[in-house]
Amino acid sequence: IPVPVRGFENDHIKNLMRTVKAYEKHAARAALTGDRDEAIRALLIHPLIGDGDAAAACFEEMLQAHRAYLPQFFA
């Protein structure tokens, strides 16, 4: 259950939270559709990745490691 935070004025933290939420939305869309481009787009948004080569490598590694759970990417 989300806990509302009122009167929070740290713009840096608020923007980081918005960025991570955008990542989550793209990651969920990729998971539901099996869209590889959407998955890499999600990783590009994530503040700990942000690099195209790193995002693609990370995605491929995770995809192979969890292949049994991600059949939508192998249709």
FIKOLZA-1660 file (N, C-alpha, C; in steps of 0.1 Angstrom, whole numbers, plus 5000, padded with zeros to 4 digits):
% residues 75
   i   px   py   pz ch aa at
   1 5009 4988 5000  A  I  N
   1 5000 5000 5000  A  I CA
   1 5009 5012 5000  A  I  C
   2 5007 5021 4990  A  P  N
   2 5016 5033 4990  A  P CA
   2 5013 5042 5002  A  P  C
   3 5023 5048 5007  A  V  N
   3 5022 5057 5018  A  V CA
   3 5024 5071 5012  A  V  C
   4 5014 5080 5013  A  P  N
   4 5015 5093 5007  A  P CA
   4 5025 5101 5015  A  P  C
   5 5034 5109 5008  A  V  N
   5 5043 5118 5015  A  V CA
   5 5039 5132 5011  A  V  C
   6 5035 5140 5021  A  R  N
   6 5031 5153 5019  A  R CA
   6 5042 5163 5023  A  R  C
   7 5042 5174 5015  A  G  N
   7 5052 5185 5019  A  G CA
   7 5066 5181 5016  A  G  C
   8 5068 5172 5007  A  F  N
   8 5082 5168 5003  A  F CA
   8 5087 5177 4993  A  F  C
   9 5098 5184 4995  A  E  N
   9 5102 5195 4986  A  E CA
   9 5116 5192 4980  A  E  C
  10 5121 5180 4981  A  N  N
  10 5134 5178 4975  A  N CA
  10 5132 5174 4960  A  N  C
  11 5135 5184 4951  A  D  N
  11 5132 5181 4937  A  D CA
  11 5141 5170 4931  A  D  C
  12 5153 5169 4936  A  H  N
  12 5162 5159 4931  A  H CA
  12 5156 5145 4934  A  H  C
  13 5151 5143 4946  A  I  N
  13 5145 5130 4949  A  I CA
  13 5132 5128 4942  A  I  C
  14 5124 5138 4940  A  K  N
  14 5111 5137 4933  A  K CA
  14 5114 5133 4918  A  K  C
  15 5124 5139 4912  A  N  N
  15 5127 5136 4898  A  N CA
  15 5133 5122 4897  A  N  C
  16 5141 5118 4906  A  L  N
  16 5146 5104 4906  A  L CA
  16 5134 5094 4907  A  L  C
  17 5125 5097 4916  A  M  N
  17 5113 5088 4917  A  M CA
  17 5105 5088 4904  A  M  C
  18 5103 5099 4898  A  R  N
  18 5096 5099 4885  A  R CA
  18 5104 5091 4874  A  R  C
  19 5117 5092 4874  A  T  N
  19 5125 5085 4864  A  T CA
  19 5123 5070 4867  A  T  C
  20 5124 5066 4879  A  V  N
  20 5123 5051 4882  A  V CA
  20 5109 5047 4879  A  V  C
  21 5099 5055 4881  A  K  N
  21 5085 5051 4877  A  K CA
  21 5083 5050 4862  A  K  C
  22 5090 5058 4855  A  A  N
  22 5089 5057 4840  A  A CA
  22 5096 5044 4836  A  A  C
  23 5107 5041 4842  A  Y  N
  23 5114 5028 4839  A  Y CA
  23 5104 5016 4842  A  Y  C
  24 5098 5017 4853  A  E  N
  24 5088 5006 4857  A  E CA
  24 5077 5004 4847  A  E  C
  25 5072 5015 4842  A  K  N
  25 5061 5015 4832  A  K CA
  25 5065 5008 4819  A  K  C
  26 5077 5012 4815  A  H  N
  26 5082 5007 4802  A  H CA
  26 5086 4992 4804  A  H  C
  27 5092 4988 4816  A  A  N
  27 5095 4974 4818  A  A CA
  27 5083 4966 4819  A  A  C
  28 5072 4971 4825  A  A  N
  28 5060 4963 4826  A  A CA
  28 5054 4961 4812  A  A  C
  29 5054 4972 4804  A  R  N
  29 5049 4971 4790  A  R CA
  29 5057 4961 4782  A  R  C
  30 5070 4961 4784  A  A  N
  30 5078 4951 4777  A  A CA
  30 5075 4937 4781  A  A  C
  31 5073 4935 4794  A  A  N
  31 5070 4922 4800  A  A CA
  31 5057 4916 4794  A  A  C
  32 5047 4925 4793  A  L  N
  32 5034 4921 4789  A  L CA
  32 5034 4918 4774  A  L  C
  33 5042 4925 4766  A  T  N
  33 5041 4924 4751  A  T CA
  33 5052 4916 4745  A  T  C
  34 5063 4914 4753  A  G  N
  34 5075 4907 4747  A  G CA
  34 5082 4916 4737  A  G  C
  35 5081 4929 4739  A  D  N
  35 5088 4939 4730  A  D CA
  35 5102 4941 4734  A  D  C
  36 5112 4936 4727  A  R  N
  36 5126 4938 4731  A  R CA
  36 5130 4953 4731  A  R  C
  37 5125 4960 4721  A  D  N
  37 5129 4975 4721  A  D CA
  37 5124 4982 4733  A  D  C
  38 5112 4978 4737  A  E  N
  38 5106 4985 4749  A  E CA
  38 5114 4981 4762  A  E  C
  39 5119 4969 4762  A  A  N
  39 5127 4964 4774  A  A CA
  39 5140 4972 4774  A  A  C
  40 5146 4974 4763  A  I  N
  40 5159 4981 4762  A  I CA
  40 5156 4996 4765  A  I  C
  41 5145 5001 4760  A  R  N
  41 5141 5015 4763  A  R CA
  41 5139 5017 4778  A  R  C
  42 5133 5007 4785  A  A  N
  42 5132 5008 4800  A  A CA
  42 5146 5009 4806  A  A  C
  43 5155 5000 4802  A  L  N
  43 5168 5001 4808  A  L CA
  43 5176 5014 4805  A  L  C
  44 5173 5019 4793  A  L  N
  44 5180 5032 4790  A  L CA
  44 5175 5043 4800  A  L  C
  45 5162 5042 4804  A  I  N
  45 5157 5052 4813  A  I CA
  45 5162 5051 4827  A  I  C
  46 5165 5038 4831  A  H  N
  46 5169 5036 4845  A  H CA
  46 5182 5043 4848  A  H  C
  47 5182 5050 4860  A  P  N
  47 5193 5058 4863  A  P CA
  47 5206 5050 4865  A  P  C
  48 5206 5038 4867  A  L  N
  48 5218 5030 4869  A  L CA
  48 5224 5024 4856  A  L  C
  49 5216 5025 4845  A  I  N
  49 5221 5020 4832  A  I CA
  49 5224 5032 4823  A  I  C
  50 5214 5037 4815  A  G  N
  50 5216 5049 4808  A  G CA
  50 5225 5048 4795  A  G  C
  51 5230 5037 4792  A  D  N
  51 5239 5036 4781  A  D CA
  51 5234 5025 4772  A  D  C
  52 5233 5027 4759  A  G  N
  52 5227 5018 4749  A  G CA
  52 5234 5005 4749  A  G  C
  53 5247 5004 4749  A  D  N
  53 5254 4991 4748  A  D CA
  53 5252 4984 4761  A  D  C
  54 5253 4991 4773  A  A  N
  54 5251 4984 4786  A  A CA
  54 5237 4979 4787  A  A  C
  55 5227 4987 4782  A  A  N
  55 5213 4983 4783  A  A CA
  55 5210 4970 4774  A  A  C
  56 5216 4970 4762  A  A  N
  56 5214 4958 4754  A  A CA
  56 5221 4946 4760  A  A  C
  57 5233 4947 4765  A  A  N
  57 5240 4936 4771  A  A CA
  57 5233 4931 4783  A  A  C
  58 5228 4940 4792  A  C  N
  58 5221 4937 4804  A  C CA
  58 5208 4929 4800  A  C  C
  59 5201 4934 4791  A  F  N
  59 5188 4928 4786  A  F CA
  59 5191 4914 4781  A  F  C
  60 5200 4912 4773  A  E  N
  60 5203 4899 4767  A  E CA
  60 5208 4889 4778  A  E  C
  61 5216 4894 4787  A  E  N
  61 5220 4885 4798  A  E CA
  61 5208 4881 4807  A  E  C
  62 5200 4890 4811  A  M  N
  62 5188 4887 4819  A  M CA
  62 5178 4878 4811  A  M  C
  63 5177 4881 4799  A  L  N
  63 5167 4873 4790  A  L CA
  63 5171 4859 4790  A  L  C
  64 5184 4856 4788  A  Q  N
  64 5189 4842 4787  A  Q CA
  64 5188 4836 4801  A  Q  C
  65 5191 4843 4811  A  A  N
  65 5191 4837 4825  A  A CA
  65 5177 4834 4829  A  A  C
  66 5167 4841 4824  A  H  N
  66 5153 4839 4829  A  H CA
  66 5144 4835 4817  A  H  C
  67 5150 4828 4807  A  R  N
  67 5143 4824 4795  A  R CA
  67 5130 4816 4798  A  R  C
  68 5131 4807 4808  A  A  N
  68 5120 4799 4811  A  A CA
  68 5108 4807 4816  A  A  C
  69 5110 4819 4821  A  Y  N
  69 5099 4827 4826  A  Y CA
  69 5095 4838 4817  A  Y  C
  70 5101 4839 4805  A  L  N
  70 5099 4850 4796  A  L CA
  70 5096 4845 4782  A  L  C
  71 5086 4836 4780  A  P  N
  71 5083 4830 4767  A  P CA
  71 5078 4841 4757  A  P  C
  72 5073 4852 4762  A  Q  N
  72 5067 4862 4753  A  Q CA
  72 5078 4868 4744  A  Q  C
  73 5091 4867 4749  A  F  N
  73 5102 4873 4741  A  F CA
  73 5107 4863 4731  A  F  C
  74 5102 4851 4731  A  F  N
  74 5107 4840 4722  A  F CA
  74 5096 4835 4712  A  F  C
  75 5086 4842 4710  A  A  N
  75 5075 4838 4702  A  A CA
  75 5079 4838 4687  A  A  C
% end
